[in-house]
Each structure stands twice: as C-alpha cells, then as structure tokens.
C-alpha cells in the first residue's frame, strides 16, 4: 500500500492566478492543469517529453517531504535555477506518514558524491561517511556502478523514494537490476517509488501506474500506449525505414 496517497495544489494560495500561470513552473501545461493527483500503486512512473513537467513535479514533492533538491535528505546545496514555488502550494496526504526516504536526482549525482567525499574529510565523521556505500567513494566506480551502489545500499529503510531519471547512467542489464531492487523493497512493504523516466524497460515494471505528462495535463496511460514503448518497438522492428528518413540526402532545406 502506498504511503503517499494524494497530492493537491492549493490554488487559494496561488495569488493572481492569471499572472502566475505565465511564470515558471506554472507555464508548463501539465503543472498549470494540476489540481489533485492520487497514488494507488507502490511504483508510479512519471513519463512525457522533455519539458513536460515530470521532473518539476517530482522535485516539488521532494521539497515538500524535506528532501534535498540536489539529492538525498540532508544535503542542503541547491542550484540557482531551482524553484520551490510549486512545493509551497502542494498539500500531501499520507496513510501512514513516513519520514524515511530520499530524492535521487541523476543530474546532480556527482554533486552528491562530492558532498560524501567532503564529509569523509571531516575528522568527526571520517570514512564512516562511506559506510552506506560499501566503504568507499562513489567516485571510485563507473557512473553506472555508482548509481547501482547507491540504490542497493540506500533503499533499506521504510520510506518514500523519488527517483529522477535513474536510468541515465545504467546499461539495459543494469536497468533490469534496478527493477529487481524496486521489486524487493516494494514487495516487502518497505518502500513507495515515484520515478520520472524515459526508459521503456523501467516503465514495464509489473502493476506500476504510469502517468503521462503532456499538453492536456496528467493522466494514466497503459504501458503499450506510451510513446516510449511505441517508438522503441517500431524502431527495432523497422530500423531501416528510420535510417532512410534520418539519413536521406534528398530532403529539401528549410
């Protein structure tokens, strides 16, 4: 059973709605149309094109939970472009409320790993900073191995886990390994996952709920109806046709 059951946008605090919707992040159609979103599965995927708002909403949920916007829970570094105005308007409903979990952000994973290295230099912390990561720096692995090490060793506590494009450094085989990790934790009743992804492998997770972000808003979509599945399948079955379209020298200049 999911811990986070619902989020709502408190429009009474939006102020001048007409003016606000012209500003980021309310100029994103999926965010502008958001009122209430229910979570009824242990694993939920946010899918959509680049710029559709899925990472924006995931970050806002993370901030509302007290998670660092860079990643993890206690890290307080933020990027200049980050905007928490959406989080200020979100209301989260829990059954039950959990305090465990973290926000994983692929885009700033190196910043997180740097933070752990700096923490290890603190004389009061030392190498114990590496204890959750098999005793050594996350930088002492390939990017993908660092991701998997993080997932394998930080998902043991009961909580809500928000993952933003976790597949970005993972091979297809390791995406399957991540899927196994999600299943182990969710099956044990230890974790709820909300994942923003472009991976047709991950979003095939059994019984997951897939929410499509587009110009019409946010709505459930079947796996086989996602653009990611349809395009990937069609490309694999008809790659020569795609090559003819992509690499034709007969196309007229715009």
VEXKOL-453642 format. One record per residue (C-alpha): residue number from 1; residue in three letters; y, x, z. Coordinates in nm, 3 decimals. Each point is the difference from the previous one (the first is absolute). Example, Ala and Ser with C-alpha at 12.3 -4.5 7.8 and 13.67 -1.06 7.14 Angstrom:
2
{site 1; ALA; {-0.450; 1.230; 0.780}}
{site 2; SER; {0.344; 0.137; -0.066}}
***
This chain:
254
{site 1; UNK; {0.000; 0.000; 0.000}}
{site 2; UNK; {0.344; 0.142; -0.091}}
{site 3; UNK; {0.235; 0.095; 0.284}}
{site 4; UNK; {0.320; -0.055; -0.197}}
{site 5; UNK; {-0.029; -0.360; -0.117}}
{site 6; UNK; {0.338; -0.074; -0.152}}
{site 7; UNK; {0.342; 0.140; -0.085}}
{site 8; UNK; {0.312; -0.209; -0.054}}
{site 9; UNK; {0.344; 0.081; -0.133}}
{site 10; UNK; {0.263; -0.132; 0.241}}
{site 11; UNK; {0.254; -0.124; -0.253}}
{site 12; UNK; {0.231; -0.125; 0.276}}
{site 13; UNK; {0.089; 0.367; 0.056}}
{site 14; UNK; {0.049; 0.079; -0.365}}
{site 15; UNK; {0.373; -0.068; 0.018}}
{site 16; UNK; {0.169; -0.060; -0.333}}
{site 17; UNK; {-0.320; -0.064; -0.195}}
{site 18; UNK; {0.166; -0.002; -0.340}}
{site 19; UNK; {0.153; 0.341; 0.062}}
{site 20; UNK; {-0.305; 0.154; 0.166}}
{site 21; UNK; {-0.241; -0.084; -0.283}}
{site 22; UNK; {0.201; 0.226; -0.229}}
{site 23; UNK; {-0.069; 0.298; 0.227}}
{site 24; UNK; {-0.317; 0.203; 0.053}}
{site 25; UNK; {-0.262; -0.101; 0.104}}
{site 26; UNK; {0.088; -0.367; -0.048}}
{site 27; UNK; {0.068; 0.053; -0.370}}
{site 28; UNK; {-0.377; 0.047; -0.048}}
{site 29; UNK; {-0.133; -0.341; -0.113}}
{site 30; UNK; {-0.314; 0.009; 0.217}}
{site 31; UNK; {0.208; 0.081; 0.309}}
{site 32; UNK; {0.274; -0.249; -0.087}}
{site 33; UNK; {-0.258; -0.280; -0.026}}
{site 34; UNK; {-0.180; 0.095; 0.322}}
{site 35; UNK; {-0.011; -0.261; 0.275}}
{site 36; UNK; {-0.338; 0.025; 0.168}}
{site 37; UNK; {-0.311; 0.204; -0.070}}
{site 38; UNK; {-0.335; -0.058; 0.170}}
{site 39; UNK; {-0.275; 0.257; 0.051}}
{site 40; UNK; {-0.350; -0.144; 0.022}}
{site 41; UNK; {-0.214; 0.303; -0.089}}
{site 42; UNK; {-0.068; 0.329; 0.172}}
{site 43; UNK; {0.100; 0.182; -0.319}}
{site 44; UNK; {0.299; -0.111; -0.207}}
{site 45; UNK; {0.129; 0.172; -0.311}}
{site 46; UNK; {0.357; -0.012; -0.127}}
{site 47; UNK; {-0.006; 0.051; -0.379}}
{site 48; UNK; {0.259; -0.008; -0.273}}
{site 49; UNK; {0.206; 0.214; -0.232}}
{site 50; UNK; {0.221; 0.284; 0.115}}
{site 51; UNK; {0.310; -0.145; 0.161}}
{site 52; UNK; {-0.161; -0.337; 0.073}}
{site 53; UNK; {0.063; 0.026; 0.376}}
{site 54; UNK; {-0.346; 0.065; 0.140}}
{site 55; UNK; {0.085; 0.332; 0.166}}
{site 56; UNK; {0.335; -0.140; 0.113}}
{site 57; UNK; {-0.169; -0.283; 0.187}}
{site 58; UNK; {-0.271; 0.226; 0.138}}
{site 59; UNK; {0.265; 0.236; 0.139}}
{site 60; UNK; {0.188; -0.292; 0.158}}
{site 61; UNK; {-0.318; -0.117; 0.174}}
{site 62; UNK; {-0.054; 0.355; 0.123}}
{site 63; UNK; {0.350; 0.027; 0.142}}
{site 64; UNK; {-0.043; -0.338; 0.172}}
{site 65; UNK; {-0.318; 0.137; 0.162}}
{site 66; UNK; {0.183; 0.308; 0.126}}
{site 67; UNK; {-0.167; 0.237; -0.245}}
{site 68; UNK; {0.188; 0.294; -0.148}}
{site 69; UNK; {0.123; -0.071; -0.351}}
{site 70; UNK; {-0.118; 0.348; -0.104}}
{site 71; UNK; {-0.349; -0.055; 0.132}}
{site 72; UNK; {-0.192; -0.016; 0.326}}
{site 73; UNK; {0.146; -0.156; 0.312}}
{site 74; UNK; {0.206; 0.253; 0.193}}
{site 75; UNK; {0.161; 0.195; -0.284}}
{site 76; UNK; {0.369; -0.087; -0.010}}
{site 77; UNK; {0.113; 0.176; -0.320}}
{site 78; UNK; {0.132; -0.239; -0.264}}
{site 79; UNK; {0.117; 0.043; -0.356}}
{site 80; UNK; {0.356; -0.081; -0.099}}
{site 81; UNK; {-0.110; -0.262; -0.251}}
{site 82; UNK; {-0.201; -0.195; 0.256}}
{site 83; UNK; {0.141; -0.340; 0.086}}
{site 84; UNK; {-0.111; -0.199; 0.304}}
{site 85; UNK; {0.207; -0.313; -0.065}}
{site 86; UNK; {-0.309; -0.198; -0.105}}
{site 87; UNK; {-0.186; 0.095; 0.319}}
{site 88; UNK; {0.292; -0.137; 0.203}}
{site 89; UNK; {-0.067; -0.346; -0.145}}
{site 90; UNK; {-0.379; -0.008; 0.031}}
{site 91; UNK; {-0.182; -0.195; 0.269}}
{site 92; UNK; {-0.363; 0.099; 0.058}}
{site 93; UNK; {-0.265; -0.232; 0.147}}
{site 94; UNK; {-0.310; 0.153; 0.163}}
{site 95; UNK; {-0.335; -0.123; 0.137}}
{site 96; UNK; {-0.039; 0.217; 0.198}}
{site 97; UNK; {0.288; 0.247; 0.005}}
{site 98; UNK; {-0.119; 0.358; -0.044}}
{site 99; UNK; {0.201; 0.314; 0.062}}
{site 100; UNK; {-0.228; 0.246; -0.180}}
{site 101; UNK; {0.022; 0.102; -0.362}}
{site 102; UNK; {0.234; 0.190; -0.229}}
{site 103; UNK; {0.183; -0.001; -0.330}}
{site 104; UNK; {-0.141; 0.243; -0.259}}
{site 105; UNK; {0.242; 0.087; -0.276}}
{site 106; UNK; {-0.143; 0.216; -0.279}}
{site 107; UNK; {0.348; 0.089; -0.123}}
{site 108; UNK; {0.088; 0.180; 0.325}}
{site 109; UNK; {-0.341; 0.125; 0.109}}
{site 110; UNK; {0.111; 0.363; -0.033}}
{site 111; UNK; {0.293; -0.071; 0.232}}
{site 112; UNK; {-0.244; -0.143; 0.254}}
{site 113; UNK; {-0.228; 0.304; -0.032}}
{site 114; UNK; {0.303; 0.229; 0.048}}
{site 115; UNK; {0.086; -0.190; 0.317}}
{site 116; UNK; {-0.351; 0.057; 0.140}}
{site 117; UNK; {0.033; 0.372; -0.079}}
{site 118; UNK; {0.332; 0.016; 0.183}}
{site 119; UNK; {-0.150; -0.187; 0.293}}
{site 120; UNK; {-0.278; 0.259; 0.018}}
{site 121; UNK; {0.264; 0.270; 0.053}}
{site 122; UNK; {0.125; -0.174; 0.315}}
{site 123; UNK; {-0.130; 0.202; 0.299}}
{site 124; UNK; {-0.064; -0.322; 0.190}}
{site 125; UNK; {-0.208; -0.146; -0.284}}
{site 126; UNK; {-0.149; 0.290; -0.190}}
{site 127; UNK; {-0.310; -0.041; -0.213}}
{site 128; UNK; {-0.082; -0.330; 0.172}}
{site 129; UNK; {0.231; -0.149; -0.263}}
{site 130; UNK; {-0.282; 0.063; -0.247}}
{site 131; UNK; {-0.267; -0.170; 0.213}}
{site 132; UNK; {0.016; -0.330; -0.195}}
{site 133; UNK; {-0.039; 0.193; -0.328}}
{site 134; UNK; {-0.320; 0.198; 0.062}}
{site 135; UNK; {0.182; 0.286; 0.169}}
{site 136; UNK; {0.215; 0.138; -0.279}}
{site 137; UNK; {0.310; -0.066; -0.206}}
{site 138; UNK; {-0.008; -0.275; -0.259}}
{site 139; UNK; {0.159; 0.253; -0.235}}
{site 140; UNK; {-0.312; 0.216; 0.017}}
{site 141; UNK; {-0.180; -0.241; -0.231}}
{site 142; UNK; {0.057; -0.137; -0.345}}
{site 143; UNK; {0.233; -0.297; -0.015}}
{site 144; UNK; {-0.290; -0.243; -0.040}}
{site 145; UNK; {-0.203; 0.163; 0.276}}
{site 146; UNK; {0.304; -0.025; 0.227}}
{site 147; UNK; {0.022; -0.373; -0.070}}
{site 148; UNK; {-0.368; -0.058; 0.077}}
{site 149; UNK; {0.016; 0.213; 0.316}}
{site 150; UNK; {0.291; -0.213; 0.118}}
{site 151; UNK; {-0.185; -0.325; -0.072}}
{site 152; UNK; {-0.330; 0.109; 0.154}}
{site 153; UNK; {0.158; 0.113; 0.323}}
{site 154; UNK; {0.285; -0.243; 0.059}}
{site 155; UNK; {-0.169; -0.336; -0.049}}
{site 156; UNK; {-0.207; -0.008; 0.317}}
{site 157; UNK; {0.241; -0.200; 0.212}}
{site 158; UNK; {0.034; -0.376; -0.014}}
{site 159; UNK; {0.310; -0.083; -0.200}}
{site 160; UNK; {0.191; -0.096; -0.311}}
{site 161; UNK; {-0.003; 0.262; -0.275}}
{site 162; UNK; {0.254; -0.009; -0.282}}
{site 163; UNK; {-0.088; 0.227; -0.293}}
{site 164; UNK; {0.247; 0.062; -0.281}}
{site 165; UNK; {-0.179; 0.125; -0.314}}
{site 166; UNK; {-0.276; 0.185; 0.189}}
{site 167; UNK; {-0.183; 0.064; -0.329}}
{site 168; UNK; {0.276; 0.220; -0.142}}
{site 169; UNK; {-0.174; 0.330; 0.088}}
{site 170; UNK; {-0.359; -0.125; -0.008}}
{site 171; UNK; {-0.259; 0.045; -0.273}}
{site 172; UNK; {-0.195; -0.314; -0.098}}
{site 173; UNK; {-0.289; 0.121; 0.216}}
{site 174; UNK; {0.228; 0.044; 0.300}}
{site 175; UNK; {0.152; -0.341; -0.059}}
{site 176; UNK; {-0.352; -0.133; 0.056}}
{site 177; UNK; {-0.019; 0.212; 0.316}}
{site 178; UNK; {0.323; -0.159; 0.121}}
{site 179; UNK; {-0.141; -0.343; -0.077}}
{site 180; UNK; {-0.296; 0.082; 0.226}}
{site 181; UNK; {0.238; 0.106; 0.279}}
{site 182; UNK; {0.189; -0.330; -0.029}}
{site 183; UNK; {-0.327; -0.193; 0.013}}
{site 184; UNK; {-0.129; 0.186; 0.308}}
{site 185; UNK; {0.315; -0.073; 0.199}}
{site 186; UNK; {0.051; -0.357; -0.117}}
{site 187; UNK; {-0.367; -0.091; 0.055}}
{site 188; UNK; {0.021; 0.128; 0.357}}
{site 189; UNK; {0.296; -0.229; 0.068}}
{site 190; UNK; {0.212; 0.308; 0.062}}
{site 191; UNK; {0.252; -0.020; -0.276}}
{site 192; UNK; {0.208; -0.210; -0.234}}
{site 193; UNK; {0.122; 0.165; -0.318}}
{site 194; UNK; {0.291; -0.086; -0.227}}
{site 195; UNK; {-0.002; 0.231; -0.301}}
{site 196; UNK; {0.250; 0.040; -0.282}}
{site 197; UNK; {-0.196; 0.138; -0.293}}
{site 198; UNK; {-0.033; 0.044; -0.375}}
{site 199; UNK; {-0.370; 0.088; 0.023}}
{site 200; UNK; {-0.242; -0.246; -0.163}}
{site 201; UNK; {-0.275; 0.175; 0.198}}
{site 202; UNK; {0.152; -0.069; 0.342}}
{site 203; UNK; {0.107; -0.355; -0.074}}
{site 204; UNK; {-0.363; -0.085; -0.087}}
{site 205; UNK; {-0.076; 0.015; 0.375}}
{site 206; UNK; {-0.229; -0.298; 0.080}}
{site 207; UNK; {0.172; -0.311; 0.137}}
{site 208; UNK; {0.342; 0.161; 0.002}}
{site 209; UNK; {0.307; -0.211; -0.059}}
{site 210; UNK; {0.213; 0.121; -0.290}}
{site 211; UNK; {0.368; -0.097; -0.008}}
{site 212; UNK; {0.183; 0.043; -0.329}}
{site 213; UNK; {0.370; 0.092; 0.008}}
{site 214; UNK; {0.195; -0.099; -0.310}}
{site 215; UNK; {0.308; -0.185; -0.127}}
{site 216; UNK; {-0.140; -0.330; 0.131}}
{site 217; UNK; {-0.046; 0.123; 0.356}}
{site 218; UNK; {-0.314; 0.089; 0.195}}
{site 219; UNK; {-0.324; -0.189; -0.064}}
{site 220; UNK; {-0.377; 0.048; 0.038}}
{site 221; UNK; {-0.181; 0.123; -0.310}}
{site 222; UNK; {-0.367; 0.048; -0.083}}
{site 223; UNK; {-0.113; 0.358; -0.052}}
{site 224; UNK; {-0.100; -0.063; -0.363}}
{site 225; UNK; {0.343; -0.149; -0.069}}
{site 226; UNK; {0.199; 0.302; 0.113}}
{site 227; UNK; {0.172; 0.203; -0.269}}
{site 228; UNK; {-0.159; 0.313; 0.148}}
{site 229; UNK; {-0.354; -0.132; -0.057}}
{site 230; UNK; {0.064; -0.154; -0.342}}
{site 231; UNK; {0.184; 0.300; -0.143}}
{site 232; UNK; {-0.246; 0.255; 0.140}}
{site 233; UNK; {-0.300; -0.194; -0.128}}
{site 234; UNK; {0.155; -0.054; -0.342}}
{site 235; UNK; {0.099; 0.366; -0.031}}
{site 236; UNK; {-0.348; 0.124; 0.091}}
{site 237; UNK; {-0.160; -0.238; -0.247}}
{site 238; UNK; {0.253; 0.055; -0.279}}
{site 239; UNK; {0.159; 0.338; 0.053}}
{site 240; UNK; {0.014; 0.084; -0.372}}
{site 241; UNK; {0.219; -0.306; -0.057}}
{site 242; UNK; {0.236; 0.118; 0.273}}
{site 243; UNK; {0.007; 0.348; -0.148}}
{site 244; UNK; {0.098; -0.142; -0.338}}
{site 245; UNK; {0.286; -0.193; 0.161}}
{site 246; UNK; {0.115; 0.288; 0.218}}
{site 247; UNK; {-0.026; 0.286; -0.246}}
{site 248; UNK; {0.085; -0.163; -0.331}}
{site 249; UNK; {0.254; 0.194; -0.208}}
{site 250; UNK; {0.085; -0.307; -0.206}}
{site 251; UNK; {0.205; -0.173; 0.268}}
{site 252; UNK; {0.361; -0.047; -0.099}}
{site 253; UNK; {0.268; 0.153; 0.219}}
{site 254; UNK; {0.196; -0.245; 0.213}}
***
